[in-house]
Amino acid sequence: MIGPFSPGSILMGLELPLASTGWRPFLDPIDLHRQWFLLLIPLAFGISLTYRAVRVATFEKYWLKVLILTFQVVLAMILLGVGSYLFIQVAVPMLLPMPE
């Protein structure tokens, strides 16, 4: 059933205006499949910035604390990635050997 208020007619009515508006962040994301890991740095910086702004009593050495927390988060993510890679490549084959 296609009527004036059916979901199909609403979507069909929105297709043309949305297609001509340019870049749509959630519908047309940036193609960063090869560089996705570089987005960890601004993400960690933003989280550190917000966390420190809420948690500190005074803003003395605020930026230093933000940079230290950013470094800690990035380092923790790298170590977790290396640890999970080693677990999958070394420990899992020893625990569950492939049948021959």
N, C-alpha and C positions, 0 to 999 in steps of 0.2 A: 504494500500500500504506500503510494507516494502522494502525500497530501501537502497542504501548505505548512503544516507543523511537524512533519515526520522528520526523524533524524537524518535521513538521506537528503532531504531538500535543504536542511540547515547546512549540512556539510558541503553540498554542491553550491550553495549560495556563498560560502566563505572561501571556496577554492580560488576563484579569480582574484579577489582583493588581496588575499594573503600571498599569492604567487607573485604579485607585482610589488610587494613592499621591500624586497631585498633580503638581507640575511636575517633569519629567524633562529635565535640561539638554541632553542630546545628542539626545533624541528630539523634544522640544518647545522649540526655541530661542526666545529672546526676539525679538519682532518689531521689529527696529531697522533696517529696510531704508532708511528715509529718513535716519537719524542714524548710519549705520555709521561714518562718518569720525570721529565723536567718540570712538570706541573706540581711535583711534590714540594719544591722549594717555596713558591708563592703560597701554596696551601698551608704549609707548616708555618710560614711567616705570619699569615693572617690569623691562624689559630693561636699562635704564640702572642701576637699583638693583643688580641681580644682577651685571652686568658690572663695575661699580665695586667691589663688595664682593670680587670675586675678584682684580681686577687691582691694587688699591692696596696699598702696603707699610704705610702708616699711615693712620689714619682722620681725619687733619687735613683740614679743608675737604671732607669726604666728601659732605655734602649739597649743597654748592655745585657740586661736580663732577658729581653725579648730575643736578642741575637743568640744568646746561650741556649735558650729553650728551643729556638728554631734549629740550631745545630744538633741538639740532643734528639729532637724528633726525627730529623733527616737521618742521623746516624743509626737510630733505633730501627727505622724502616729498612735501611740497607742491611743491617745485621739480621733482621728478621727474614729478609729475602734470601740472604746467603744461607742462613740456618735452614730454612724450608727447602732450598735447593739441595743442600747436602743431605738432609733427611730423606728426600725423595730419591736422590741418586745413589746414596750409600746405604742407609738404614733399611729402607723398604725392600730392596733386592736381597739383603741378608735375612730379613724376617720372613719374606714371602718369595722364595726362589721360584723361578719359572719352571714348569715341568718340561722335561725333554722328550 
